[in-house]
Amino acid sequence: MLVLNWTDAAEGLPRLAVVTSRKVGCAVDRSRCRRLLRECFRLNRRTLCRPVDLVVVARRAMVGKDWVTVQAEFLSAVRQAKLILAS
């Protein structure tokens, strides 16, 4: 549903970039995917263990998914990357 790429930032707060290709769907679908991913990041950025620059690539499978599913997928990707503090 999404691909997560990251690099360590020199300093400051974590940053996010969201990439949505036309292959994802129409403009409405792409915008919704971007909004959902930005909200996931906003709510969880304080749990990141270090300053990173994240690039999230939305995939077509995200279209039509609800908030809970998208957030679970985002958190799963961040955990697999070992970027989240243990809770």
SULTANOR-V301144 format. One record per residue. N is the residue number from 1. RES is the residue in one small letter. PSI is psi in radians with two decimals (NA if undefined). Layout:
N_RES_PSI, N_RES_PSI
//
This chain:
1_m_-0.51, 2_l_2.77, 3_v_2.33, 4_l_2.15, 5_n_2.58, 6_w_2.82, 7_t_2.60, 8_d_2.39, 9_a_2.60, 10_a_-0.75, 11_e_3.01, 12_g_-2.81, 13_l_2.76, 14_p_2.53, 15_r_2.76, 16_l_2.44, 17_a_2.35, 18_v_2.28, 19_v_2.19, 20_t_2.02, 21_s_2.86, 22_r_-0.33, 23_k_-0.37, 24_v_-0.68, 25_g_-2.82, 26_c_3.04, 27_a_-0.65, 28_v_-0.77, 29_d_-0.75, 30_r_-0.75, 31_s_-0.71, 32_r_-0.73, 33_c_-0.78, 34_r_-0.76, 35_r_-0.77, 36_l_-0.77, 37_l_-0.68, 38_r_-0.67, 39_e_-0.69, 40_c_-0.80, 41_f_-0.79, 42_r_-0.74, 43_l_-0.38, 44_n_0.07, 45_r_-0.46, 46_r_-0.30, 47_t_-0.13, 48_l_2.42, 49_c_-0.25, 50_r_2.83, 51_p_2.16, 52_v_2.75, 53_d_2.00, 54_l_2.43, 55_v_2.04, 56_v_2.19, 57_v_2.03, 58_a_2.47, 59_r_2.86, 60_r_-0.50, 61_a_-0.30, 62_m_-0.41, 63_v_2.22, 64_g_-0.07, 65_k_2.64, 66_d_2.99, 67_w_-0.77, 68_v_-0.73, 69_t_-0.76, 70_v_-0.76, 71_q_-0.71, 72_a_-0.71, 73_e_-0.73, 74_f_-0.83, 75_l_-0.63, 76_s_-0.75, 77_a_-0.70, 78_v_-0.66, 79_r_-0.74, 80_q_-0.56, 81_a_-0.07, 82_k_0.77, 83_l_-0.06, 84_i_2.52, 85_l_2.52, 86_a_2.35, 87_s_NA
//
